[in-house]
Each structure stands twice: as structure tokens, then as C-alpha cells.
Amino acid sequence: MFLAIFCVVLAAIFFFYLKWEYSSYVKTIDLIPGPPKVPFFGNALSIPLDPYGALQTISVEWPKKYGHFRRGWFGLNGYIDISCPIAAEEILSSPKFIDKGKEYSLLMPWLGEGLLTSTGNRWRNRRRLLTPAFHFQILDNFFDAFNKNSDILCQQLHRSLSRKAELNQTEEIKVFPYLKRCTLDIICEAAMGIQINSQLENSEYPKEHEYPNAVHRFYFTSIWRFLPQWIYFMTKHGKEYQKCLKIIHDFTSKVLFKIKFKSYLLLLSKCPQILLIEKRRAFLDLMLIAAKEGADLTDMDIRNEVDTFMFEGHDTTACAAVWFLYCMGIHPDCQELAREELNDVFGDSDRPCTIEDASKLKYLECCIKETLRLYPSVPLIKRYNNEDFVLSNGYKIPAGATYSVHIFALHRNEEIFPDPLSFKPERFYSDQCSGRHPFAFVPFSAGPRNCIGQKFALYEEKVIFSTLLRRFRFTYNTVKHGPVKPFMDILLKPHSGMPLIITPLPTKH
């Protein structure tokens, strides 16, 4: 009896699979070149479990073998993998494809329906509300926070070097945790007007810097959420996921309380100190003001934006920063050229970087862009296809498929960037950029859903790097450690904390 029931169930499963396999949805997608699929699993079994191997397979091997426009299957879900600029432009620039892929639902318990994950009118209204916060004139006000926290970063590196010298240890320091704390302090102070001082030992916030660590572990444990929820939360990954989520939300709730308290002070007082803060209103202050004026914004909506800006404003920038220092460490000639430019702008002074200084740092900007080309903080982005659509290359994409724009592979497309694996900042000189497809380089995405804070991030990075390079020389020991392997969870990160040899430069007077 049991055997008969089992055979019937098995036959039913195969019947529905064959019906799916011969559906117009599958047939249409399978007209696109791509790796052969296995029944039920698609191409999932071909993707290594380790994040480095997965990145190499989907963004290096498959583009070479199947081209820069291909299809893939993860289980029964079809993906159109894109790493050519023409198709990327069609998808990213179209208002039809503003809905993120279903994979972003993994972030919903953390970010809710914030600017990153929301869709439709909710996203349009939120984007319209926050766009004025990124006006050029407002960005100028944040340079104090950029400079102050960059200076603290340097102090912390000096302190660590002194401790290592006392113990007769090597000058190598794993810089990634330092950069995370610096960018976390910057986004909280510049974007939300509060100081958490996570770089300092006397921080009032979670000890041992629990927030950045919780964010890191949240990414890892989220990978396992393909399991049924009741099973997942019984596993060690599910339990750690819940613990990390609590740390993250407790932290942002405390941040939000301070933001609201500051806003309350603005209503009660007009003293000079408060007026100074008022002039620097931005980002989430706009939401608090809008909520008071009757906008449809709940406390949860505001917290979702706090979480979103904390994520996008500190972790992505820290990833860009760690890869920049790595590129400088293995290309000392480029590092010295950047330092020469800094000497031309700042001379012997160790003064803070102004917005006028930042606009003069053209070679440094080229180095930043070349780093983002090779190591984009967000290696791929996804858009959900709500309706049948025919691309200019003639392929029809059925509703229900997902577009995956592989930025990592796009930036290494040899048809656009000759010798793509070499670090060549001169690629971004104005004469060499002329004629290049505008969607060949999209580290901040592009089109309607491009990164709202990309100018903020670029200025922040220029200040951090100009401060670091004027005080230290960075070297990466390739012989000892080998080339750094990038791995992909949601962001592109090094497989280690990035050990760099840090040499203090002579003090300037």
C-alpha cells in the first residue's frame, strides 16, 4: 500500500515537472544560451557552496563559456544573466523593471520595505522624499564628519602599530574591521546627526562592536533560509540569524531614539548649537519632519530607513575602502602617484580635506573607480520581470523570470576593458572614457534605482583615502598571503580581514 502511494506521488511529481519543462515559460528561456540544467535543480548543483567558488563560476567561467548574455536555472526559477552594457542599459534604465528580484526578500526581516527593498508607489514616494538630502550643497556640510572620523581611524591604526611594536610583532594589521567602524561612525554622524564613537574604546554602544559583526553574520546565516522556516529556526544558523537580527534592531532602535530626541530639542530650543544642527538636517531628519507634517510614515517605516542607511552607508563603503587599500598595497607605483597628487593639493599641511580639495583629486578618483571596476561592492543586482518583454537582441523574456546584472563580470568584460584583470587607473581619464558605453561601469547601479548616496560615498572615500595616504604607506605581502580571494554574499568582501603592512610616514609640519 505504502509503495503504491509512493509510486503515485512520484508519478505526479514527474507529471507536473514535465508539464513545467514543456511550458512556454521554460521553452522561451531555454532559447537563450546557458549551462545545461539538471531536472528539479537546474544549475544549482554546478555552483560551489563556498562564496569564492560561486563567484568564479557564475561571474567568470560562465561568461567565458556561454557569453555575456545567458540564462541560468536555480531550481525552477529562471534567470537572465547579463554582463554586457547594452542589455544592462535596457533593464536598468527602464521604469518597467524597478521591482527587485525575489532574493531581496531575505533582507526584509532586517530592512523591511525601506528604500532598497520597496517597490511601486511606496518606493517612488520614499525616493522623492529623500532625494533633496543628497544635494551638492548639503554634502558640503558632512566633510567635518568625514575628516574627524578619518583622523580617528588614523589614530587607531597608530595605536595598534605602537602596541605591536611593544610586543615585537609585525606591522601587519587586518584593516577591514577598522574601516567598518570608521564608516559606521561616519554614516551615523553625517546621515543621522548622532555620534556613536564605535572606533573609540569608550563607546556607549554594544561592546566589542557587536553591530558590524552581527551584520556580517546575518549575511552568512541568511544563505541557509532556503530551508522551510520551521526547520531553519531549529538549526544553529537559524538561531544565530535570530540573535544577529536582535542585535541589529536593538542598535538601530537606539539610534532612532537619539534621532527623535535631537529632533525634539529642535522644537524646544533655538540656541546657536541647535541651529547649527538644524542647518545640517538631512536623510532621516526629512522623514521625521514629513511625519510631523502628516505624511504616511509610521515608526516602523522610519526604522526601516534607519536600517537601510546603516547598511548601505557603512558596509558597502567599507568594502570599497578595503579593496582600495589592497589595490594600493599591490600597486605601489599607483599609490605613490596618488600621494604625489595629494602633495600637490595639500603641500606639507595635514589640514582636513575640503570639498574643493576633493574635486581636485582626479588621479585618486581614477584609482577609486578602477578599484570599483575590479571589486564592485555590490557584485550583482536583480530585477524581477513582471511582464513579457522582448530585448533589442531579439530574445523574449517571459513574465516571472529574473534579470541578474552581474556587475563583477560586466566590469571585467574584455570587449570593453582590454586586459581586464590589470589595475589601470588611467582607464578613467576623460579621454579614455570618451566613447565608452555609459552602462559599462555601474558600481552604484544606474537608471531610476541607482544608488541615491553615490556622491556622498565618493566624497567620503576621497576624504578617508586622502587622510590615510598622507599618513601611511600600505603594502600587501603577496608572497606570504597569496592574492586575496574575493567572496560574495550580498557584498563583495575579502576572504580575510585584509592584513596589510602599514608604515607611518614622516610627520608633516
C-alpha positions, 0 to 999 in steps of 0.5 A: 500500500505504502509503495503504491502511494509512493509510486503515485506521488512520484508519478505526479511529481514527474507529471507536473515537472514535465508539464513545467519543462514543456511550458512556454515559460521554460521553452522561451528561456531555454532559447537563450544560451546557458549551462545545461540544467539538471531536472528539479535543480537546474544549475544549482548543483554546478555552483560551489557552496563556498562564496569564492567558488560561486563567484568564479563560476557564475561571474567568470567561467560562465561568461567565458563559456556561454557569453555575456548574455545567458540564462541560468536555472536555480531550481525552477526559477529562471534567470537572465544573466547579463554582463554586457552594457547594452542589455544592462542599459535596457533593464536598468534604465527602464521604469518597467523593471524597478521591482527587485528580484525575489532574493531581496526578500531575505533582507526584509526581516532586517530592512523591511520595505525601506528604500532598497527593498520597496517597490511601486508607489511606496518606493517612488514616494520614499525616493522623492522624499529623500532625494533633496538630502543628497544635494551638492550643497548639503554634502558640503556640510558632512566633510567635518564628519568625514575628516574627524572620523578619518583622523580617528581611524588614523589614530587607531591604526597608530595605536595598534602599530605602537602596541605591536611594536611593544610586543615585537610583532609585525606591522601587519594589521587586518584593516577591514574591521577598522574601516567598518567602524570608521564608516559606521561612525561616519554614516551615523554622524553625517546621515543621522546627526548622532555620534556613536564613537564605535572606533573609540574604546569608550563607546556607549554602544554594544561592546566589542562592536557587536553591530558590524559583526552581527551584520556580517553574520546575518549575511552568512546565516541568511544563505541557509533560509532556503530551508522551510522556516520551521526547520531553519529556526531549529538549526544553529544558523537559524538561531544565530540569524535570530540573535544577529537580527536582535542585535541589529534592531536593538542598535538601530532602535537606539539610534532612532531614539537619539534621532527623535530626541535631537529632533525634539530639542529642535522644537524646544530650543533655538540656541546657536548649537541647535541651529547649527544642527538644524542647518545640517538636517538631512536623510532621516531628519526629512522623514521625521519632519514629513511625519510631523507634517502628516505624511504616511510614515509610521515608526516602523517605516522610519526604522526601516530607513534607519536600517537601510542607511546603516547598511548601505552607508557603512558596509558597502563603503567599507568594502570599497575602502578595503579593496582600495587599500589592497589595490594600493598595497599591490600597486605601489607605483599607483599609490605613490602617484596618488600621494604625489597628487595629494602633495600637490593639493595639500603641500606639507599641511595635514589640514582636513580635506575640503570639498574643493580639495576633493574635486581636485583629486582626479588621479585618486578618483581614477584609482577609486573607480578602477578599484570599483571596476575590479571589486564592485561592492555590490557584485550583482543586482536583480530585477524581477520581470513582471511582464513579457518583454522582448530585448533589442537582441531579439530574445523574449523574456517571459513574465516571472523570470529574473534579470541578474546584472552581474556587475563583477563580470560586466566590469571585467568584460574584455570587449570593453576593458582590454586586459581586464584583470590589470589595475589601470587607473588611467582607464578613467581619464576623460579621454579614455572614457570618451566613447565608452558605453555609459552602462559599462561601469555601474558600481552604484547601479544606474537608471531610476534605482541607482544608488541615491548616496553615490556622491556622498560615498565618493566624497567620503572615500576621497576624504578617508583615502586622502587622510590615510595616504598622507599618513601611511604607506600600505603594502600587501605581502603577496608572497606570504598571503597569496592574492586575496580571494574575493567572496560574495554574499550580498557584498563583495568582501575579502576572504580575510580581514585584509592584513596589510603592512602599514608604515607611518610616514614622516610627520608633516609640519 
